[in-house]
Amino acid sequence: MNFLLKKILKYLVTFFLGFCFLLPFLIMVLSSFKVTTYAALDPLFWLPTDPSWSNFAYLFRNDNFLRWIFNSIVVTVIPVFSQMFFAAILGYIFARKQFVGREIIFWTFMAVIMIPSQLLIIPKFIMFSKFQWINEYQSLIVPELWAIMGVFLVRQFMQGIPMELEEAARMDGANDFQVFRRIYMPLAFPSVATVGTFAFVSNWNDLFQPLIYMTNEKMFPITVGLASTLNKEGNFGIEMAGATISFIPTFLIFLFFQKYFTEGIQLSGLK
């Protein structure tokens, strides 16, 4: 009986915590189908009594909305693939190659993470202004082409791959590129996919940097565009409809790569 009660209690606690985490998403999605201009004091204000697609229709009637989505795709997809590429290459180099100053260089890169990104905004803005990159994709793409945390994650994963596999490939006459492509990349793909997942979510949801570097409304990504819409319209239902559309790509990416994401996180710290 005690075992049964503990099991029931465990499921109840799990259900309660799951509901608490899911509630904001329910409010976001259901509110997007309700015509409401503000969040009312009624705790169930977000339940639509007469569901309507009018909020979504309003967004797509906005001439800039599809452009905002396109801008987000551009400044997200390019960094995703570049970060995956550089994380794989540099992770392999720092994990398996011996050269003078390897550890010093790697931990110098890691030290950069300790500098808050907000401190670099003004120097970067001045630099980008001189490069004439304000209101240009380069200001959001170039700084995100690689990420040291991605390199660290892949390096940790590759260090856990048995060295005997590489030695066997060397004995068969494989060169560095063949060893990397045929041994390390297939085995380390979960960690590389994890880097891509992190990069997509981070760049797609980024609000701070585009808010600084993009002043032309046509160059806004969807995050800044939705924020500007809220400031102009002040309509809660429209904002939730936009947030729902913005949430779909990150949800699908995580859904498709969940297996690799979980495996990459679990195994990257093992040696």
N, C-alpha and C positions, 0 to 999 in steps of 0.2 A: 504493500500500500504506500509506504514511504517513497519507494522508487517511482510509483505511478504519479504521486503528487509532485515529486521533483521534476518529472518529465513534463507534466502539464504546466507547472510553473515556468519551466524553461521555455516552453513554446509560447506561453502568454507574454513573457518578457520580450522574447524575440519578435513576436507579432507587434507589440507595443512600440518597440524601438524602430522596427521597420516602418510602421505607420507614421511615426514622427519624422523619419527621414523622407518618406514619400509625400507627406502632406504639402510641403511647398510646391512640389511639382503638380500635385492635383489642383491646388489653388491656381497655379499658373495656367494649366491647360483648360480647366473648366471656366475660369474667368475670361479666357479668350473668346468664348462663345456667348458671353453675356454683354449686353450693351449697358455699360456703367462707366461713369466719368470719374469715379473715385472709389477708394476702399472705404466702405461704410463701417459704422461701429458694430453692426450686426455680425457676429462671428461666422455666420453662414452666408454672408453677402456674396460669396464667390460661386454659390450653387446656381446655375442658370435655370430659371423657370420657363424661359422661352428661348431655347438655343438659336443662335443666329450666326451666319458667316459674315455679317456686315463688317466686323473688325478686320478680318482678313481681306475682304474686298477693298476696304479703305486703304490698307497698306499697299496692295498691288496697283491701286489707282495712282499712288504716289509715283511720280516720274523717276524719282531717285532710288526707290526701294530695291529694284532689281540691280541697279548699279552698285548699291551698297553690298548686296550679296556677292556680286562679281568681284568687288574690291576685296572682300574678306577671303574669297577663294584664292585670289592672286597672292595676297600677303600671307596666306596660310600654307598652301600646297607647296610652293617653292621651298620655304624653310623646312617643311616636313621631310622632303626627299633629300635636301642638302644635309640636314642634321643626321639623318639615317646613314647617308654615305660617309660623312666625315667621322661619325661615331664608330662605324665599322672599321674604317681604315686606321684611324688614330688609336682606337681601342686595341687593334691587333698589334700595331707598332709598340705601344706602351706595355702591352702584356707579354709579347714574345721576343721583341728585338732588343739586343743589347747595344747601347751606344753611350758615349760619354755624356754625363749630365742628364740621363733619362729621368731619374727620380726628381732631380731639382726642377727640371722643366715641367714635369707633370704636376708637382705640388705647387709650383708657381701659378700654373693655370688654375688649380683648385682654389688658391688664395683669392683669386679674382671674385669668386662667389661671395666672399665675405664683405665685399663693397656693395652697399645698397644701391640698387639701380636708380633710385630717385636722385641720388647725389650726382649722377652722371647726366641727368636730363639737360641741364643748362649747357655744359660743355658740348654735348652732342648736338643740341639745337644750334649753337653757334657754328659748329663745324658743318652741319648739314646746310645751314644758311649759306655758308661760303661755297659749298658744293652745289648750291641751288637744288637741293633735294627736298625742300619743304613743299608739301602737296605733291610729292612724287612717291611712287612705290618703293624706290630704293631706300628711303629712310626707315621703312618698316621691314624690308627684306634683308638688306645687307647685314645689320647687326644680329640677325637671327639665323644666319646661314649655318652656324655651328654652335653647339652648346657643350660646355665642359662637363656638365652633369651627365649628358648622354655618353660622352667618351668614358667617363668614370664607370658608368653602369656596364657598358660593353666590355671594358677592360677587366672588370671584376668577373664577368661571366667567362671571358676567354681564358683567364687564369685558372679556371676550374676545369678546362678541357685537358684530358690526359696528354702529356707531352709525347707519349709513345705513338699516338696517331700521326703526329707531325714527323717523328723520326722514321716511321714506316714509309710515309709518303716520300721523304727525302731519299730513302734507300731505293725507291722505285724510280727515282730521277725527277721528281716534281720540283719545280722552282717555287720561289716565294709567292708569285701570283697564283699558281695552281694550288699550293697549300692553303692559301687564304680563301680561294673561291670554292674549292671542293671539300675542305675540312672545316675551317673555322666559320665561314658564312652559314652553311646549312645548320651547324650545331648552335650557332649564336643568334640565329634568326629571332627567337623569342625576345632576347634583349634588344635587338635592333628594332623590332616591331613595337616594343615598349617605348623606346625613344621616340619613334614616330607618333605614337599615341599621345605622349606627353606634349610633344611639339605641336600637334594639331590642336589639342584642347587649349594650350597656353596661348597660341597665336590667334586662334579663332575668337577666344573670349577676351582678348586684350582690349582694354578700354583706355588705360592711362597713356600709353605712348601715342596711339593715333590721335588722342585728344590734343596732344601737344604739337605733333608734326603735321596734322591735317587741318587746315583752316577752310578749305574749299569744300562745300557741301557735297559736291559730286565725287570727291575723293574719300569720303567717310567710309570706313567699314561698317558692318551692320551694327556693331556695338555702339559706336558713336552716333550713327544715324538714328537708332532707337532712342538714345538719350536725348538727342536734339528734338525728336518728335514729341517726347514726353514734356520737354520744356515748352514747346510751342502749343501742343494740343491739351496737355494735362489730362488725357483720357486714359484711365486705368485699363479698360478693356482692350483698347488698341495696343497699349504697351505690352500687355500680357500676350496678345496675339503675336506681336513681333518677337517677344521672348521665346514663345513656343516654336516659331519657325527657326529662330537662331539656335535653339536647343537640339533640334532634330539631327543635324550633322554630327555633333559631338556624341550624341546618344548612339547613332548608328556606328560610328567609328569604334567606340568602346565595345559595342555589342559584337561586332565582327572580330575584333582583336582581343576580346576578353581572355581567351585561352592563352594566347601568347603573352598578354600583359601580366596575368597571374603567374605564369611560369617564369617569365623574365625577372619579376620582382623576387620570387622565392629563391631562385637559383643564383642570382647575381652575387649574393654574399657568401656562397659556398665555395670552398676550395678543396 
